[in-house]
């Protein structure tokens, strides 16, 4: 142990007297309170520049992966109050920073410069080795696995990783009503859970509109009725239709005259009665009449008349203003705006026609699954309003961008099975199958605990020892959750009283951590 005078000379860069306390003295309690914020008292120190910080006052400057003793404000592997067995008494000790003098680069920056930065590296290497050797005497587990002393480490766990939680006694679990069961194993496809909204299939939805303005004379169908392709929906009175019919009939008459003239000139040419010039002029006039009649016929088709109606116009010499608007395909009229006597413009939506044999599910998926969604994946949706309906389909579209407002990935599924039971605008949950069936553990939903955005279950290792196990979840259905990773059939999972064990794990964060004897 160095003297206070010698220590003051060596540590003069720290700028503050040290408390004359022999921190190498023994400590009379077995345990320690790492999580208790009440017991946290920073080591007295200062910096020459007010804006400067060090690893004691700035957690971001501490060695990554190195445990920190919150109770005594130092690295766990340099806390002799908690781990006196690790102390090397023959090495000089820096009281201000709770490090050995030969590794304290705050007091001796020359250490870092002389080693080209290797001092920090060597220190980290030593700390990593000693961290594995640290043992929490109070809870009887490795310090790096003690969930009560080191709860912050839970956030770094991967599926299957765990932190230990020791109860007060072996009887604590049974007295608290904690029960465990082995998980049920089942062959289930891995899935992604998301939210969805039902919509009409826009590929089988049509706005039935007139292609010319007019006045509604008669409405043949009503909202909710089922119609077949070509069935009359609305009758309009349109002066433009009357003009088009008249022009077409005139063109048909002109075509007939020009045809007869061309045939006459052809006969006379064979008899050498007429000239070649007269025949060519007759042929050109006939072809122009054909083109004019064809254009006016196409105009009627464009206005909505079909082939049979045009033939009827020719036969009856019909020049009326009557126009029938027909269903473009078979389906159900889901919206009506047609009103008798109303003047409508071209493009006005008289009806909305939908084929309800299929529906779209608009899906919002968390961006974390962006690499798992693919077109063709099977989906199954559930809706609170339809508790007994089985709605299945397949992914037909996945967006290539993340929504900047919601940070969600959009996708779409087309549903055909039981689609007629759906109503547009329903909100529900959807499961997207992302792989082949595999053996997975099934646990009650009440076994799953949510902590800092991740899912965990508690596995009993001993009567008083539980493991907070990180798990990856799949589908949740009928009160049970599918565990894709982190559990197997031999794990005894807490089913009743899981929240009690979670409270024990979180008590250090609530200021009710371990206390001295």
Secondary structure per residue as TSV (DSSP state, phi and psi in degrees):
chain	resnum	aa	ss	phi	psi
A	1	X	-	360.0	129.0
A	2	X	-	-80.9	153.8
A	3	X	-	-74.2	163.6
A	4	X	H	-64.0	-38.8
A	5	X	H	-65.8	-48.0
A	6	X	H	-64.1	-39.2
A	7	X	H	-63.3	-38.1
A	8	X	H	-65.6	-36.7
A	9	X	H	-68.3	-44.8
A	10	X	H	-68.4	-36.6
A	11	X	T	-100.0	24.1
A	12	X	G	-59.9	-23.4
A	13	X	G	-70.8	-14.0
A	14	X	G	-80.5	-24.3
A	15	X	-	79.5	20.3
A	16	X	S	-158.6	142.3
A	17	X	-	-65.6	147.0
A	18	X	-	-90.2	152.0
A	19	X	-	-70.9	133.5
A	20	X	-	-80.1	70.7
A	21	X	-	-124.9	128.2
A	22	X	-	-81.5	98.3
A	23	X	T	-76.2	-4.4
A	24	X	T	-84.3	-6.5
A	25	X	S	-66.5	155.2
A	26	X	-	-68.0	162.0
A	27	X	-	-121.7	136.5
A	28	X	S	-94.5	21.8
A	29	X	-	-126.6	150.7
A	30	X	S	-79.6	-33.5
A	31	X	-	-107.2	-173.5
A	32	X	-	-156.9	154.4
A	33	X	-	-108.2	91.2
A	34	X	S	-74.7	-31.2
A	35	X	S	-92.1	-14.0
A	36	X	-	-73.4	114.5
A	37	X	S	-70.1	-24.8
A	38	X	T	-65.6	-37.5
A	39	X	T	-82.5	-4.9
A	40	X	-	-76.1	114.4
A	41	X	-	-126.4	108.9
A	42	X	-	-60.7	147.8
A	43	X	-	-65.8	130.3
A	44	X	-	-61.9	121.1
A	45	X	-	-160.2	165.1
A	46	X	-	-144.3	172.7
A	47	X	-	-127.6	146.4
A	48	X	S	-60.9	-36.4
A	49	X	S	-106.3	127.9
A	50	X	T	-59.7	-31.1
A	51	X	T	-82.1	-7.8
A	52	X	-	-74.8	152.4
A	53	X	-	-137.6	165.3
A	54	X	-	-136.7	-177.0
A	55	X	T	-66.8	-17.9
A	56	X	T	-75.4	-42.1
A	57	X	T	-100.7	-6.6
A	58	X	-	-131.5	106.9
A	59	X	G	-63.2	-25.8
A	60	X	G	-68.4	-16.8
A	61	X	G	-95.6	4.9
A	62	X	S	-83.0	155.6
A	63	X	-	-63.0	131.2
A	64	X	T	-66.1	136.6
A	65	X	T	80.3	0.8
A	66	X	-	-98.5	124.1
A	67	X	-	-65.4	144.9
A	68	X	E	-120.1	128.0
A	69	X	E	-87.4	104.9
A	70	X	T	-69.5	-30.2
A	71	X	T	-65.5	-39.0
A	72	X	T	-114.2	6.9
A	73	X	T	56.1	57.9
A	74	X	E	-163.4	170.4
A	75	X	E	-62.7	142.4
A	76	X	G	-60.8	-37.1
A	77	X	G	-80.9	2.1
A	78	X	G	-120.4	16.9
A	79	X	-	-101.1	97.9
A	80	X	T	-74.3	-16.5
A	81	X	T	-69.1	-34.3
A	82	X	T	-93.9	-33.3
A	83	X	-	-132.7	69.7
A	84	X	G	-63.9	-21.6
A	85	X	G	-70.3	-15.4
A	86	X	G	-92.4	-6.3
A	87	X	-	-71.2	134.7
A	88	X	-	-103.0	100.0
A	89	X	T	-71.6	-14.7
A	90	X	T	-87.8	0.8
A	91	X	S	-103.8	138.0
A	92	X	-	-66.4	146.6
A	93	X	E	-118.6	131.1
A	94	X	E	-92.5	105.3
A	95	X	T	-66.9	-33.4
A	96	X	T	-66.8	-37.8
A	97	X	T	-113.8	1.3
A	98	X	T	55.2	48.9
A	99	X	E	-137.1	161.1
A	100	X	E	-67.2	145.4
A	101	X	G	-57.8	-35.6
A	102	X	G	-78.8	4.5
A	103	X	G	-128.7	0.3
A	104	X	-	-88.7	93.3
A	105	X	T	-77.7	-9.1
A	106	X	T	-71.0	-40.2
A	107	X	T	-83.8	-30.2
A	108	X	-	-127.6	75.0
A	109	X	H	-58.7	-20.0
A	110	X	H	-64.4	-24.8
A	111	X	H	-61.4	-43.7
A	112	X	H	-70.3	-40.9
A	113	X	H	-70.7	-40.3
A	114	X	H	-65.5	-34.8
A	115	X	T	-92.8	5.5
A	116	X	T	61.5	33.6
A	117	X	T	89.6	-2.2
A	118	X	H	-73.7	-20.5
A	119	X	H	-60.9	-44.1
A	120	X	H	-65.5	-39.0
A	121	X	H	-65.0	-45.1
A	122	X	H	-64.0	-37.5
A	123	X	H	-63.3	-43.0
A	124	X	H	-64.0	-40.8
A	125	X	H	-62.0	-44.3
A	126	X	H	-63.3	-38.3
A	127	X	H	-67.8	-36.0
A	128	X	H	-64.5	-41.4
A	129	X	H	-66.3	-43.4
A	130	X	H	-72.0	-27.8
A	131	X	H	-61.6	-37.8
A	132	X	H	-69.2	-27.1
A	133	X	H	-84.7	-16.2
A	134	X	-	-65.0	139.0
A	135	X	E	-131.8	130.0
A	136	X	E	-83.3	101.0
A	137	X	T	-64.2	-30.0
A	138	X	T	-68.0	-40.5
A	139	X	T	-108.5	-0.9
A	140	X	T	68.3	32.0
A	141	X	E	-138.1	166.3
A	142	X	E	-60.2	141.1
A	143	X	G	-57.2	-39.1
A	144	X	G	-71.0	-11.8
A	145	X	G	-109.5	0.0
A	146	X	B	-80.3	106.8
A	147	X	T	-69.1	-24.5
A	148	X	T	-79.2	-39.8
A	149	X	T	-83.1	-33.0
A	150	X	-	-126.0	59.0
A	151	X	G	-63.9	-25.3
A	152	X	G	-65.4	-22.0
A	153	X	G	-71.8	-15.4
A	154	X	G	-62.4	-32.7
A	155	X	G	-65.8	-21.4
A	156	X	G	-92.0	-1.0
A	157	X	-	-71.1	144.0
A	158	X	-	-98.0	162.9
A	159	X	T	-51.5	127.3
A	160	X	T	99.9	-21.3
A	161	X	-	-75.0	156.8
A	162	X	E	-150.7	158.2
A	163	X	E	-122.5	146.7
A	164	X	E	-94.0	143.5
A	165	X	E	-128.8	115.2
A	166	X	E	-97.8	126.5
A	167	X	-	-77.6	168.9
A	168	X	S	-64.4	-39.7
A	169	X	S	-148.2	169.9
A	170	X	T	-68.2	-21.8
A	171	X	T	-89.4	-8.2
A	172	X	H	-60.0	-43.1
A	173	X	H	-63.8	-46.3
A	174	X	H	-68.3	-36.7
A	175	X	H	-67.2	-32.1
A	176	X	T	-82.2	-3.4
A	177	X	T	80.6	23.0
A	178	X	-	-78.4	128.3
A	179	X	E	-125.5	150.0
A	180	X	E	-128.7	156.4
A	181	X	E	-146.3	154.9
A	182	X	E	-79.5	140.0
A	183	X	-	-67.0	148.9
A	184	X	E	-82.5	135.4
A	185	X	E	-101.7	137.4
A	186	X	E	-150.0	150.3
A	187	X	E	-81.8	108.8
A	188	X	E	-138.9	144.4
A	189	X	E	-73.4	138.2
A	190	X	E	-64.7	138.2
A	191	X	E	-133.5	163.2
A	192	X	E	-115.1	132.0
A	193	X	E	-92.1	140.1
A	194	X	E	-154.2	180.0
A	195	X	E	-111.2	152.8
A	196	X	E	-144.8	162.6
A	197	X	E	-135.7	135.7
A	198	X	E	-80.3	141.5
A	199	X	E	-142.5	160.5
A	200	X	E	-65.0	150.1
A	201	X	-	-74.7	107.2
A	202	X	G	-67.7	-14.7
A	203	X	G	-77.7	-14.1
A	204	X	G	-126.7	35.4
A	205	X	E	-124.9	138.1
A	206	X	E	-139.3	138.9
A	207	X	E	-89.7	115.0
A	208	X	E	-83.7	111.3
A	209	X	E	-129.4	149.8
A	210	X	-	-77.9	148.0
A	211	X	S	-92.3	4.7
A	212	X	S	-150.4	148.3
A	213	X	-	-71.2	157.1
A	214	X	E	179.2	-171.5
A	215	X	E	-114.1	133.1
A	216	X	E	-72.2	119.5
A	217	X	E	-96.6	-34.3
A	218	X	E	-156.7	141.1
A	219	X	E	-113.2	118.0
A	220	X	-	-86.2	-27.8
A	221	X	-	-127.2	166.5
A	222	X	-	-128.9	166.6
A	223	X	T	-59.8	136.6
A	224	X	T	95.2	-14.7
A	225	X	-	-78.6	148.9
A	226	X	E	-95.0	133.3
A	227	X	E	-127.6	162.2
A	228	X	-	-109.7	161.3
A	229	X	T	-58.1	132.1
A	230	X	T	88.4	-4.4
A	231	X	-	-73.7	136.2
A	232	X	E	-63.2	135.9
A	233	X	E	-112.6	-47.0
A	234	X	E	-141.7	142.6
A	235	X	E	-110.3	126.2
A	236	X	E	-113.0	152.4
A	237	X	E	-106.5	115.9
A	238	X	-	-134.3	121.2
A	239	X	H	-65.8	-29.5
A	240	X	H	-67.3	-34.5
A	241	X	H	-68.2	-41.9
A	242	X	H	-60.7	-43.3
A	243	X	H	-64.5	-38.6
A	244	X	H	-67.1	-39.7
A	245	X	H	-64.3	-44.5
A	246	X	H	-61.8	-43.9
A	247	X	H	-63.1	-37.5
A	248	X	H	-68.5	-43.4
A	249	X	H	-63.6	-38.5
A	250	X	H	-63.3	-40.3
A	251	X	H	-66.6	-34.0
A	252	X	H	-66.8	-42.1
A	253	X	H	-63.9	-45.8
A	254	X	H	-61.0	-39.3
A	255	X	H	-63.1	-40.6
A	256	X	H	-64.3	-41.7
A	257	X	H	-63.8	-46.8
A	258	X	H	-66.0	-31.7
A	259	X	H	-66.0	-46.1
A	260	X	H	-63.0	-38.6
A	261	X	H	-63.9	-43.6
A	262	X	H	-64.3	-40.9
A	263	X	H	-65.3	-37.8
A	264	X	H	-64.6	-47.3
A	265	X	H	-62.5	-33.8
A	266	X	H	-64.7	-43.1
A	267	X	H	-65.7	-43.3
A	268	X	H	-65.2	-34.2
A	269	X	H	-64.5	-38.9
A	270	X	H	-65.6	-30.6
A	271	X	T	-89.8	3.6
A	272	X	T	60.2	32.8
A	273	X	-	-93.0	-34.2
A	274	X	S	-114.5	164.8
A	275	X	-	-86.2	163.2
A	276	X	H	-63.6	-33.8
A	277	X	H	-62.1	-45.2
A	278	X	H	-62.7	-36.9
A	279	X	H	-66.1	-43.9
A	280	X	H	-64.3	-38.9
A	281	X	H	-65.6	-40.0
A	282	X	H	-65.3	-39.3
A	283	X	H	-66.1	-41.3
A	284	X	H	-65.6	-41.7
A	285	X	H	-64.4	-38.9
A	286	X	H	-64.4	-42.5
A	287	X	H	-66.5	-36.4
A	288	X	H	-63.7	-40.5
A	289	X	H	-65.2	-38.2
A	290	X	H	-61.3	-44.2
A	291	X	H	-64.8	-42.3
A	292	X	H	-63.9	-43.8
A	293	X	H	-64.6	-39.6
A	294	X	H	-64.5	-41.8
A	295	X	H	-64.0	-41.6
A	296	X	H	-72.2	-28.5
A	297	X	H	-68.5	-42.0
A	298	X	H	-64.4	-32.6
A	299	X	H	-62.2	-40.9
A	300	X	H	-65.2	-40.0
A	301	X	H	-62.4	-40.5
A	302	X	H	-65.2	-28.5
A	303	X	H	-79.9	-9.4
A	304	X	T	116.2	-2.4
A	305	X	-	-77.5	141.4
A	306	X	-	-95.0	180.0
A	307	X	H	-60.4	-41.2
A	308	X	H	-65.6	-39.7
A	309	X	H	-67.2	-38.3
A	310	X	H	-66.3	-40.9
A	311	X	H	-62.2	-37.0
A	312	X	H	-68.4	-35.6
A	313	X	H	-61.1	-43.7
A	314	X	H	-64.7	-43.5
A	315	X	H	-67.8	-43.9
A	316	X	H	-92.1	-1.1
A	317	X	T	52.3	45.2
A	318	X	-	-80.2	122.0
A	319	X	-	-120.4	24.0
A	320	X	-	-71.0	165.4
A	321	X	-	-91.9	13.6
A	322	X	E	-77.1	129.5
A	323	X	E	-133.8	126.0
A	324	X	E	-99.9	123.7
A	325	X	E	-94.2	123.2
A	326	X	E	-114.3	162.5
A	327	X	-	-71.7	128.4
A	328	X	S	-73.9	-23.7
A	329	X	S	-157.5	171.2
A	330	X	S	-76.8	139.0
A	331	X	E	175.1	-159.3
A	332	X	E	-119.3	135.4
A	333	X	E	-78.5	110.4
A	334	X	E	-100.6	-9.4
A	335	X	E	-152.9	141.3
A	336	X	E	-132.1	133.6
A	337	X	-	-126.2	-5.0
A	338	X	-	-69.3	130.1
A	339	X	-	-133.0	130.0
A	340	X	T	-63.1	134.3
A	341	X	T	89.0	-5.0
A	342	X	-	-86.0	136.2
A	343	X	E	-83.5	127.0
A	344	X	E	-123.8	151.1
A	345	X	-	-93.9	165.6
A	346	X	T	-61.2	133.8
A	347	X	T	90.4	-2.3
A	348	X	-	-70.7	128.2
A	349	X	E	-75.7	101.4
A	350	X	E	-74.6	-41.5
A	351	X	E	-140.8	157.9
A	352	X	E	-114.5	123.3
A	353	X	E	-111.6	131.6
A	354	X	E	-133.5	142.7
A	355	X	-	-91.9	107.8
A	356	X	T	-87.2	10.6
A	357	X	T	-75.3	-14.9
A	358	X	-	-135.3	155.2
A	359	X	E	-138.7	160.9
A	360	X	E	-102.0	144.2
A	361	X	E	-113.6	111.9
A	362	X	E	-83.4	120.6
A	363	X	E	-112.6	140.8
A	364	X	E	-120.0	118.6
A	365	X	E	-118.8	140.4
A	366	X	E	-57.6	141.3
A	367	X	G	-61.9	-18.3
A	368	X	G	-66.6	-17.2
A	369	X	G	-100.9	18.0
A	370	X	T	-57.7	-32.1
A	371	X	T	-87.5	-1.0
A	372	X	T	-105.4	-12.0
A	373	X	-	-87.9	136.1
A	374	X	-	-144.7	149.3
A	375	X	T	-64.1	135.8
A	376	X	T	102.0	-11.1
A	377	X	-	-70.0	141.3
A	378	X	E	-76.0	146.2
A	379	X	E	-132.1	155.6
A	380	X	E	-139.4	125.4
A	381	X	E	-114.7	148.7
A	382	X	E	-129.3	146.7
A	383	X	E	-134.3	135.3
A	384	X	T	-57.4	-32.8
A	385	X	T	-74.8	-16.8
A	386	X	E	-129.0	69.9
A	387	X	E	-63.4	-25.8
A	388	X	E	-104.0	2.5
A	389	X	E	-87.2	137.0
A	390	X	E	-105.9	105.4
A	391	X	E	-106.3	114.5
A	392	X	E	-126.7	157.9
A	393	X	E	-173.8	-160.5
A	394	X	E	-139.0	149.2
A	395	X	E	-66.7	127.2
A	396	X	E	-115.0	-10.8
A	397	X	E	-159.1	137.2
A	398	X	E	-128.9	127.2
A	399	X	E	-66.1	153.2
A	400	X	E	-99.1	3.2
A	401	X	E	-134.7	155.6
A	402	X	E	-90.6	135.1
A	403	X	-	-61.8	120.5
A	404	X	T	-67.0	-21.2
A	405	X	T	-87.1	-43.3
A	406	X	T	-100.5	-13.4
A	407	X	-	56.5	36.0
A	408	X	E	-115.6	154.1
A	409	X	E	-98.3	129.7
A	410	X	E	-93.1	145.1
A	411	X	E	-149.2	170.8
A	412	X	E	-141.7	139.2
A	413	X	E	-121.4	145.5
A	414	X	E	-104.7	127.7
A	415	X	E	-108.5	132.7
A	416	X	E	-119.4	-37.0
A	417	X	E	-75.0	123.7
A	418	X	T	60.7	23.3
A	419	X	G	-64.9	-27.9
A	420	X	G	-66.7	-15.5
A	421	X	G	-81.4	-14.0
A	422	X	-	-84.0	151.6
A	423	X	-	-122.2	133.3
A	424	X	T	-61.1	139.3
A	425	X	T	99.0	1.0
A	426	X	-	-76.4	141.7
A	427	X	E	-106.8	135.4
A	428	X	E	-152.4	-173.9
A	429	X	E	-109.2	148.7
A	430	X	E	-135.2	142.7
A	431	X	E	-112.8	128.0
A	432	X	E	-110.6	118.2
A	433	X	E	-73.8	122.1
A	434	X	E	-110.2	4.8
A	435	X	E	-169.7	-177.8
A	436	X	E	-77.6	162.2
A	437	X	E	-62.4	141.3
A	438	X	E	-148.4	162.1
A	439	X	E	-72.8	122.4
A	440	X	E	-132.1	153.1
A	441	X	E	-81.8	140.4
A	442	X	E	-116.7	124.4
A	443	X	E	-128.5	157.8
A	444	X	E	-63.5	147.3
A	445	X	G	-57.8	-31.6
A	446	X	G	-69.9	-13.0
A	447	X	G	-78.8	-22.0
A	448	X	-	-85.2	129.3
A	449	X	E	-114.8	134.8
A	450	X	E	-99.3	127.6
A	451	X	E	-145.0	118.8
A	452	X	T	51.3	46.4
A	453	X	T	79.5	5.8
A	454	X	E	-125.7	163.0
A	455	X	E	-106.2	139.2
A	456	X	E	-139.0	155.5
A	457	X	E	-131.0	161.7
A	458	X	E	-104.7	130.7
A	459	X	E	-114.0	130.1
A	460	X	E	-84.8	121.4
A	461	X	E	-99.2	-26.4
A	462	X	E	-155.3	167.9
A	463	X	T	-52.3	-34.3
A	464	X	T	-115.3	8.6
A	465	X	E	-123.8	125.5
A	466	X	E	-124.9	149.7
A	467	X	E	-110.6	126.1
A	468	X	E	-80.5	104.0
A	469	X	E	-103.2	124.7
A	470	X	E	-74.2	133.5
A	471	X	E	-132.3	156.9
A	472	X	E	-109.4	123.9
A	473	X	E	-100.3	150.1
A	474	X	E	-109.3	-127.7
A	475	X	E	-74.1	152.4
A	476	X	E	-123.5	122.7
A	477	X	E	-153.8	139.2
A	478	X	T	54.9	38.9
A	479	X	T	79.5	8.9
A	480	X	E	-126.7	151.5
A	481	X	E	-119.4	140.2
A	482	X	E	-89.2	127.7
A	483	X	E	-102.4	111.4
A	484	X	E	-79.5	-30.4
A	485	X	E	-153.9	143.8
A	486	X	S	114.1	-12.4
A	487	X	-	-136.2	153.5
A	488	X	-	-137.2	-179.2
A	489	X	T	-68.1	-15.0
A	490	X	T	-91.4	-4.8
A	491	X	-	-84.4	127.8
A	492	X	E	-88.6	103.0
A	493	X	E	-93.3	137.5
A	494	X	E	-69.7	124.1
A	495	X	E	-106.5	-44.8
A	496	X	E	-108.4	130.2
A	497	X	S	88.0	19.4
A	498	X	H	-60.7	-34.9
A	499	X	H	-67.6	-26.2
A	500	X	H	-68.5	-43.6
A	501	X	H	-65.9	-38.8
A	502	X	H	-61.9	-37.7
A	503	X	H	-63.1	-38.0
A	504	X	H	-64.7	-39.5
A	505	X	H	-65.2	-37.8
A	506	X	H	-89.2	-3.8
A	507	X	T	-64.2	-28.8
A	508	X	T	-67.0	-30.3
A	509	X	T	-75.9	-21.3
A	510	X	T	-91.7	6.8
A	511	X	T	80.9	17.6
A	512	X	-	-123.6	46.3
A	513	X	-	-79.4	-159.7
A	514	X	-	-66.0	148.3
A	515	X	-	-125.2	156.9
A	516	X	-	-69.3	149.9
A	517	X	-	-73.9	360.0
